[in-house]
Amino acid sequence: MPHNILYLICSLLRPFICCFSSCHKTQESLLSSSSGYKNYRGIFNWCVVMLVLSNARLFLENLLKYGVLVDPVQVVSLFLKNPYSWPAACLVIVSNVFILVALYTERQLSKGSFSELVGFLFHCINLTIMLTFPAAVVLMVPSLTPGKMCFMGVIILSLHMHSLQQRQIPVRFYYKLWFFPTGPSEQHLNGGDRKVCYPGNLTIRDMYYFVFAPTVCYELNFPRSAKVRMSFLLRRLFEMVREDEYWMIPIIQSSMKPLEVPNHLIWLIFFYWFFHSSMNFTAELLCFGDRQFYKDWWNSETVTYFWQNWNIPVHKWCLRHFYKPMLRRGFSKIVSQSAVFFLSAFFHEYLVSVPLRMFRLWAFMAMMAQLPLAWFVGRFLRGDYGNAAVWMSLIIGQPIAVLMYVHDYYVLHYRQEVE
């Protein structure tokens, strides 16, 4: 009975109590940086929906205007009619020679038929010819029309072969120290996983797995996924065909004037096409387990962070086979970093100048300019300002370098025709 009376009194007084309670407190708006709020998932979903809706019209227009741009039957028929007009395909055939020479050299070293010095000379000659032979053929045969992807394959293969040679040296040393002349070549772990041991890794199967795997750092045993996920594989394949056929090609074809070329947009599409779609497709097909091909470079607050995270496979190669060996030999970090940028600048210039048959060093200077830019951004800019500086260098720097090559190529080949 007393409880009922107390409940009745509280019910009668509740409207008066609410009149004295406060509905306000000191707090920040959610979109203010000082609020600490970070859950913008709904806004991100809105951006995705708007992007899909705004680009659906462009997708349909490109489909109606250009039709099916990637026709496998037409590609095969053109290659069969004139195979020598396809330098990339010819290079794929010739590149097998360099792969087999590297494999033969390592096999002879494992048997003791070659000394370390002879094996080193074989690898040096193989790498030198690998880089110079395609360039010499392109420069000496004017009718040959190479592509940038053709020489990108040359560079990637050279990184593969150098990593193979460097990684085998310590493995071979310990093998000869403990197992020579006989030793295990293959083990099977619990669950049926295949674990290769030296020199059982020196087979054509393992060699070509390394060549096609989405990495340039050699290992005796790569991490493997359990099985091929067909749904994942088909999604990546659809992305590769969709982005190449209905985005990149129409953008390039509709932007013939240099000042109107959306270079930055093409670069972003290429990044997603190559580092996410293509490399994940290859990794899934080969059951390659390490899928970290990039990190959050878009959040880079320094130029150094960007170059360390936008291309993880090449960054790992530079770290393992170039930067750390220089540190072990007594070089300072500044000298080692400068040497890495110098090597990268050389390959960037090789990738552009040889196909164009035009040496202007714009790509080389653009890469070397990253050193003072990295020092300036790291020293004077922080947080959002540093991130904005990185984005500005990507948005403005690349188109300027492209325009320089377009200008020089036009002056070199078409100026007299116009005059």
C-alpha positions, 0 to 999 in steps of 0.5 A, spaced: 500 500 500 505 505 501 508 503 494 502 505 491 501 511 494 509 513 493 508 511 485 502 516 485 505 521 488 511 521 483 506 520 477 503 527 479 510 530 480 513 528 474 511 534 469 514 539 475 520 535 475 521 535 468 521 543 467 527 543 472 531 538 468 536 541 462 536 538 455 543 542 453 550 540 455 557 542 452 558 538 446 561 539 439 557 538 432 559 531 429 562 534 423 567 538 427 574 536 427 574 537 435 568 532 436 572 526 435 567 523 431 569 518 426 564 514 423 562 516 416 560 510 413 553 513 411 557 518 407 561 514 404 555 509 402 552 516 399 558 517 395 559 510 392 551 511 390 552 518 387 558 515 383 555 509 380 549 514 378 553 519 375 557 515 371 552 510 369 550 515 363 557 515 361 558 507 361 552 507 357 554 512 352 561 509 352 558 502 350 553 505 345 559 510 342 565 505 342 561 498 342 565 492 345 573 495 345 576 488 347 575 483 342 579 477 343 577 474 336 580 480 333 586 480 337 588 473 336 587 474 328 591 480 328 597 476 331 596 471 327 596 475 320 602 479 323 606 476 329 612 481 328 607 487 329 606 485 336 613 486 340 610 485 347 608 478 344 615 477 341 618 479 348 614 474 352 617 468 347 624 471 348 624 472 355 623 465 356 631 464 354 633 469 360 628 465 365 631 458 363 639 461 363 637 464 370 635 457 372 640 453 369 645 457 372 642 456 379 642 449 378 649 449 376 651 452 382 647 448 386 651 442 384 658 445 384 659 445 377 660 453 377 664 457 382 660 463 385 664 468 381 662 464 375 655 464 377 655 471 379 658 473 372 652 469 368 647 472 372 650 479 371 651 478 363 643 475 363 641 481 366 645 486 362 642 483 356 635 482 358 635 490 359 639 492 353 636 487 348 629 489 347 631 497 347 637 495 342 632 492 338 626 498 338 632 503 337 635 499 331 628 497 328 624 503 326 618 499 324 617 496 331 612 499 335 613 497 342 608 499 348 610 501 355 607 495 358 612 491 354 618 494 357 614 494 364 614 487 363 622 487 362 623 491 368 619 486 372 622 480 370 629 483 371 627 484 378 625 477 379 631 474 376 636 479 381 631 477 387 632 470 385 640 470 385 640 474 391 636 470 395 639 463 393 646 465 395 645 464 403 640 458 402 646 455 398 651 457 403 647 453 408 645 447 404 652 446 402 654 447 410 649 442 412 646 438 407 651 437 401 652 433 397 645 430 399 639 433 402 632 434 402 628 437 396 621 437 398 617 435 405 609 435 406 607 438 412 600 436 416 594 437 411 598 436 405 601 442 404 607 442 400 614 445 403 620 445 398 627 445 400 633 447 396 635 445 391 628 442 390 626 449 388 630 449 382 625 446 377 621 449 371 614 449 375 617 453 381 621 458 377 615 460 373 610 460 379 615 465 381 615 469 375 607 469 374 606 470 382 604 478 384 611 479 387 618 480 385 621 478 392 623 470 391 622 465 397 623 458 397 615 457 400 610 463 398 604 463 403 598 459 399 591 460 400 587 454 401 583 454 394 581 458 388 574 462 390 571 462 383 566 468 385 572 472 387 576 471 381 570 472 376 569 479 380 576 481 379 576 479 372 569 483 371 573 489 374 579 488 369 575 488 363 570 493 365 575 499 367 579 497 361 574 497 356 569 502 358 573 507 362 580 508 360 580 507 353 574 512 352 577 517 356 584 517 352 580 516 345 576 522 347 581 527 350 586 527 344 588 534 346 594 534 351 591 540 356 584 536 356 587 529 358 585 527 365 592 524 367 590 524 374 584 520 373 587 515 368 592 514 373 587 512 379 583 508 374 590 504 372 592 503 380 585 500 381 586 496 375 593 493 376 594 493 384 587 491 386 584 487 380 589 484 376 594 482 382 588 480 386 586 476 380 593 473 379 594 471 386 587 468 386 589 464 380 595 462 383 593 461 390 598 466 392 597 468 400 600 475 400 595 480 398 598 486 401 599 490 394 598 497 397 597 500 403 593 507 405 597 511 401 592 516 400 592 518 407 600 520 406 602 526 410 609 525 407 612 524 400 616 518 403 610 515 406 607 515 399 613 511 396 613 506 401 606 504 401 603 505 394 607 499 391 608 494 396 612 489 392 617 494 389 618 497 396 619 490 399 624 489 393 628 495 394 628 494 401 631 487 401 635 488 395 638 495 395 636 499 401 638 494 407 644 492 403 647 499 403 646 500 410 650 494 412 655 496 408 656 502 412 652 507 407 648 512 411 640 512 410 640 519 406 645 516 401 641 509 401 635 513 400 638 517 394 640 511 391 633 508 391 630 514 388 636 514 383 635 507 381 627 508 380 628 514 376 633 510 371 627 505 370 622 510 370 626 514 364 627 507 361 620 505 361 618 512 357 624 514 353 625 507 350 618 506 347 618 513 345 625 513 342 626 520 345 631 521 351 629 527 355 630 525 362 623 528 364 621 522 368 628 521 371 628 529 373 621 528 376 623 522 380 629 525 383 625 531 385 622 527 390 628 528 394 627 535 396 620 535 396 620 529 401 625 533 405 620 540 404 614 536 406 617 532 412 620 538 415 615 544 414 608 540 413 604 536 418 597 532 418 592 535 413 597 540 410 602 534 408 597 530 405 594 536 401 601 537 399 602 529 397 596 530 393 598 536 389 604 533 387 600 527 384 595 531 381 600 537 378 606 533 377 604 527 373 601 531 368 606 536 367 611 531 366 606 528 361 606 534 357 613 535 357 614 528 353 608 530 349 610 537 347 617 534 345 614 528 341 610 533 337 616 537 336 620 532 334 615 528 329 610 533 327 613 540 327 615 540 320 609 537 317 605 543 320 609 548 318 
